[in-house]
Amino acid sequence: MKTPAPVRRMLQMCPAAWRIFLRCLQMSCFLLVCAALLLIAWDGDYIKNFRFFQLSAALQEMAQLSLLGAVILPPCVEDMAGRAR
């Protein structure tokens, strides 16, 4: 079975690009876990704990931003490393 071109390119990334990719994924997972814990603490009570709901929504958006960074930053680092050679 032949691997697709994007997967092949990912497997050939330099160590700095891999580090950025993995750290962005880890940060995204951490933010999503924190958002889930806040939703558990929120307990559906709008009046008392609405700030937990707002903070959870903000953390979910930050997790999406971290995933966007995981997609954009490693190829940029790869291109910079390629130019430096």
NORNOR-V895697 format. One record per pair of residues at least 12 apart in sequence whose C-alpha atoms are under 10 Angstrom apart, sorted by the first residue. I is the first residue (numbers start at 0). J is the second residue. D is the distance in whole Angstrom. If there is no record, write none. Layout:
I;J;D + I;J;D
//
This chain:
8;74;9 + 9;73;9 + 9;74;9 + 11;77;10 + 12;73;8 + 12;74;8 + 12;76;9 + 12;77;7 + 13;73;9 + 13;74;10 + 13;76;8 + 13;77;7 + 13;80;8 + 13;81;10 + 14;73;10 + 14;76;10 + 14;77;9 + 15;73;8 + 15;76;7 + 15;77;8 + 15;80;9 + 16;69;9 + 16;72;8 + 16;73;4 + 16;74;7 + 16;75;8 + 16;76;6 + 16;77;6 + 16;78;10 + 16;80;9 + 17;69;10 + 17;73;7 + 17;74;10 + 17;76;10 + 17;77;10 + 18;69;10 + 18;73;9 + 19;68;9 + 19;69;7 + 19;70;10 + 19;72;7 + 19;73;6 + 19;76;9 + 20;65;10 + 20;66;9 + 20;68;8 + 20;69;5 + 20;70;8 + 20;71;9 + 20;72;8 + 20;73;6 + 20;74;10 + 21;69;8 + 21;73;10 + 22;65;9 + 22;69;8 + 23;62;9 + 23;64;9 + 23;65;6 + 23;66;6 + 23;67;9 + 23;68;7 + 23;69;5 + 23;70;9 + 23;72;9 + 24;62;9 + 24;65;7 + 24;66;6 + 24;67;10 + 24;68;9 + 24;69;7 + 24;70;10 + 25;62;10 + 25;65;9 + 25;66;10 + 25;69;10 + 26;61;9 + 26;62;7 + 26;65;7 + 26;66;9 + 26;69;10 + 27;58;9 + 27;59;9 + 27;60;10 + 27;61;8 + 27;62;4 + 27;63;7 + 27;64;8 + 27;65;6 + 27;66;6 + 27;67;10 + 27;68;10 + 27;69;9 + 28;59;10 + 28;62;7 + 28;63;10 + 28;65;9 + 28;66;9 + 29;58;10 + 29;62;8 + 30;55;9 + 30;57;10 + 30;58;6 + 30;59;7 + 30;60;9 + 30;61;7 + 30;62;6 + 30;63;9 + 30;65;9 + 31;55;8 + 31;56;10 + 31;58;7 + 31;59;6 + 31;60;9 + 31;61;9 + 31;62;6 + 31;63;9 + 32;55;10 + 32;58;9 + 32;59;9 + 32;62;10 + 33;54;10 + 33;55;8 + 33;58;7 + 33;59;9 + 34;51;9 + 34;52;9 + 34;53;10 + 34;54;7 + 34;55;4 + 34;56;7 + 34;57;8 + 34;58;6 + 34;59;6 + 34;60;10 + 34;62;9 + 35;52;10 + 35;55;7 + 35;56;10 + 35;58;9 + 35;59;9 + 36;51;10 + 36;55;8 + 37;50;10 + 37;51;6 + 37;52;7 + 37;53;9 + 37;54;8 + 37;55;6 + 37;56;9 + 37;58;10 + 38;51;7 + 38;52;6 + 38;53;10 + 38;54;9 + 38;55;6 + 38;56;9 + 39;51;9 + 39;52;10 + 39;55;10 + 40;52;9 + 41;53;10 + 41;55;9
//
